[in-house]
C-alpha cells in the first residue's frame, strides 16, 4: 500500500516523465537568460516550464484550438503567470504592440517565454521591443529575428515587414 509521500513522489515522477524540454519547441530561441521565444508549446513542454524557471508566458496566437483553450489553465495551474494577446496574423496592430511593450516593461525581472504558432509574431514583437524600448543595437537584435525569419518569409508575409518598418521609422 502506498502512503501519501509515496503517492506524491509517484505523481511528480509521472509529470516529469511526460515533460519535454522547452528547447524542443518549434523555432525555440533563447534571446537572453530572462527572455525566450518559440512556436506553439505542447502540453509536454508546458510541464517543463517550472524546470525552465519561466515566470510568465505571453501567447500571441490567434489560432483557436482545444490545445490553445487549455494552455492558459495549464500554465497558471503551475503557478506561472499567463497573458494572451491575440495578434492577427494578417494585420498586426500598434495597439497590440503597445500592450505587449507594457507587459514586457512590467516583467523585466521575470523569466519570460513569448510564443505564437511558429515564432514569427513572437520574434517580431520581441525584436521591436528590444530595438525601440531597450535600444539593443540593430545587428544584435536582427540576428535573433533572422534566425527565425528567412528572406522568403519576408516576401511571403509582407505585412510583417511593413509593420516592423512602420514601427522602427
Residue pairs with C-beta under 8 A, 6 or more apart in sequence:
2 10
15 47
16 47
18 43
18 44
18 47
19 44
19 45
19 47
19 48
19 51
20 42
20 44
20 45
20 47
20 48
21 45
21 48
21 51
21 52
22 28
22 36
22 38
22 41
22 45
22 48
22 49
22 52
22 54
22 113
23 30
24 45
25 38
25 39
25 40
25 41
25 42
25 45
25 115
26 38
26 39
26 40
26 118
26 119
27 37
27 38
27 39
27 118
27 119
27 123
27 148
28 36
28 37
28 38
28 39
28 119
29 36
29 37
29 38
29 119
29 123
29 144
29 147
29 148
30 36
31 37
31 126
31 130
31 144
33 111
34 108
34 109
34 110
34 111
34 112
35 111
35 112
35 114
35 126
36 52
36 54
36 111
36 112
36 113
36 114
37 113
37 114
37 115
37 119
37 122
37 123
37 126
37 144
37 148
38 113
38 114
38 115
38 119
38 122
39 115
39 116
39 117
39 118
39 119
39 122
40 61
40 67
40 115
40 116
40 117
40 118
41 49
41 57
41 71
41 113
41 115
42 67
43 67
43 70
43 74
46 71
46 74
46 75
46 78
49 57
49 75
49 78
49 80
49 113
50 78
50 79
50 80
52 111
52 113
53 111
54 80
54 111
54 112
54 113
55 80
55 81
55 107
55 110
55 111
55 112
56 80
56 81
56 82
56 83
56 107
56 110
56 111
56 112
56 113
57 71
57 75
57 80
57 81
57 82
57 83
57 112
57 113
57 115
58 83
58 84
58 85
58 100
58 103
58 104
58 112
58 113
58 114
58 115
58 122
59 68
59 71
59 72
59 82
59 83
59 84
59 85
59 115
59 116
60 85
60 86
60 87
60 96
60 100
60 114
60 115
60 116
60 121
60 122
60 125
61 68
61 84
61 86
61 87
61 115
61 116
61 117
61 121
62 86
62 87
62 88
62 89
63 117
71 82
72 82
72 84
75 82
76 82
81 110
83 103
85 96
85 99
85 100
85 103
87 93
87 96
87 116
87 121
87 125
89 121
90 159
91 159
92 121
92 124
92 159
92 160
92 163
94 167
97 125
97 128
97 167
100 125
100 129
101 129
101 132
101 133
104 112
104 129
104 133
105 133
114 122
114 125
114 126
115 122
116 122
119 148
120 148
120 149
120 153
120 157
120 160
123 144
123 145
123 147
123 148
123 149
124 145
124 149
124 160
124 163
124 164
126 144
127 141
127 142
127 144
127 145
127 164
128 164
128 167
128 168
130 136
130 141
130 144
131 138
131 141
131 168
132 167
132 168
149 160
154 160
154 161
